[in-house]
Amino acid sequence: MTKRKRNLIITVLLLAVCAAAAVLLLTGTGGTSLSPKLQMYSFNRKLGTADNSGFCRTTYEIFPYSFCDSDGDGIGDIQGIISKLDYIEDLGFDQIWLTPVHPSPSYHKYDVTDYLSIDPAFGTLEDYEELIEECHSRGIRVLMDMVVNHTSSDHEWFRKASDYLHELPSDWEPDTSYCPCFGYYNFTRQPQDGYAPLEGTNWYYEARFWSGMPDLALDSEAVRGEIETIVQYWLGKGVDGFRLDAVTSYHTGDTGSSAAFMKWFCDTCRRIKPDCYIVGEAWTDRNTIEALYSSGIDSLFNFPFSGNEGYVRNAASGFIKASDFVNAMIWSDEAFRRSNPGYTDAPFYTNHDMARSAGYYAADEGPVTKMAYAVSLLMSGNSFMYYGEELGMKGSGKDENKRAPMYWSDDPSDSGMCQGPPDMDEVVMKFPSLRDQKKDGLSLYNWFRQVIKVRRAFPAISEGTVEESGLSTDSAAVFFKRCASGDVLIAMNFSEEQTSADLSGLGSLELAAVLNTSSEKITYEKGMLTLPAYSIAVLTVRHND
Ligand code: CA
C-alpha cells in the first residue's frame, strides 16, 4: 500500500469516527443508557489517572464501623471495604480516607490505644495490607487518619504516667528518667481550663475534648520520636498519606505553634516518602486556615464552604448570590495561596461530624440536594465526599446518627449491612437504598456517578484556578477555570427557573458536558447558553494556536 493511499484510508476512518461522535453529541444519548430522559453529553475523554494530576484527586471518606460488614457481626470491617472497592472505583474516586482504624475502646476510634495495630473489630494487619494492595491495583490511593493531638486514656503511655503519679509521694517532683511517659502529656498541679483531674492524685492533665482523651505534649522530643516511628511504619506499609485530626488543638489558642508542629510532621513524612499527601482538619475560619497553611501542609479542609451554613449550601439555596459564591472561591484561593503557594484546596460538603446534606432541604425532592453536592465536587483541588451522600442518606442530631449504616439495601439483614453505632437513633431515609437507586437513571446515585465522571474527564476542573467570567448573576454562576491542561467554563443554575447567558464575548467555546436534573435541554447555540432549572454545563475553551 502506498503511503498516500494509507493516509486517505486513515482520513476516511477518522471522518467516520467524528461523524459517529457528532451523532452521539446531537442526540444526547451518550451518557448512560440508564437515563433516557436525561440529556448527558458523551465526552471523548478518559478519566484522569492517579499519576498525572498531583494531589487534585477525588476522595471518598469511609467511616469503617458503618460501611460494610463482611463477617455478619454487624460491625463494618476492612474486608467489607475491600468488597466495595469496585463500587468506589466505578463511582470515579481515586482516593479513600478511612477514619481511624487503630485499636480503641470507642466505635469511632478517635481515642487510640495502639498506633501500630489494627482494631480487631475491623480486621487484621494483613487485611489492611490487602486493602492497600487492592486499592493500588485500581489506581486508588489510601489516606490514614492520624490522631496525634491526643491518645486514649487507656493508651499504655498514659497508663504508665498515671501509675507513676499515683505512686509518687505528693511532695516529690516527677522525674522523666524514671518515667519517660510522664513527659508525653501535659501534667500540672494547677487546675485550669481544658484540664481534667487525675483521680486519686493532686495532678491535672490537659484533655481538651474529654477526660478519656489526654492531649499529647507535641513539643516533646520523645513524643516526636514515637510519632516518627508510627508514620514510618505505615508509610512503609504503602499508605499514601495522612489526614490529621484536630490540628487547631495541637496548641490550643496558639495557631503559630500548631503550624510549627504541622511543619515538623510534614517534613518528617516527606523525608520518608517525598510524594505522600497530608490534609489537616482545622474546623475554623478562613483567616486561621490561611495562617495554618504557612506550615507547608498540602491541604486543609475548606470548612467555610462546608456544612449547613457554608458557601455551597448558601449558594444552592439562593441565600447568597451565585456571583458571591464565585468570589468566595477566588478569595479563598488567593488567601491560601498567599500562605502556601503550592497548596491544594480540599473542598468538601459534609463529613462524619456534620449533619448529612439531604436534611438541609426539607422540601426538596432531589434537584437541590444533587446540585449542592455537585458544586462541591466541581471545586478545584482534592474534593472529598462522605460515604452515603451519593445516595442522599439522612442523619443529624447526635454524632451517631451522622454515621448511620451505609444504605446498601432497605433490608437490614442483607449482606454487608451494618448495625450502626451504639445509641444511634432510628434514622429514616428520604431517598431509596443503593439497590433501588441503581435501577433509576434519575437517582442521586446515577447523578453523582456522572458528576465525578465529568470532574475527572476535564482535568481543568480539579486543577484550574477560578476566574470570573463577568456573567455571574443572582442565581447563575458562570466562571472559568484555567490551568496548563486546558481551560473550561463552568455554568451553574442554582434556581428553579430556566436561565440564559450570552457567552458570545467569551471566545470560542464548545459545549463539552452537561449535568442536568430535569428533562429540559441545555442548549448552546450562536453563543447563547440556556440552562434549565438546577443544571450545570461545562464548556471547553478553544485557543487559536
Ligand atoms: Ca464485621
Residues whose N, C-alpha, C, O or C-beta is under 5 A from the ligand:
A	BS01	CA	D69 S70 D71 G72 D73 G74 I75 G76 D77 A121
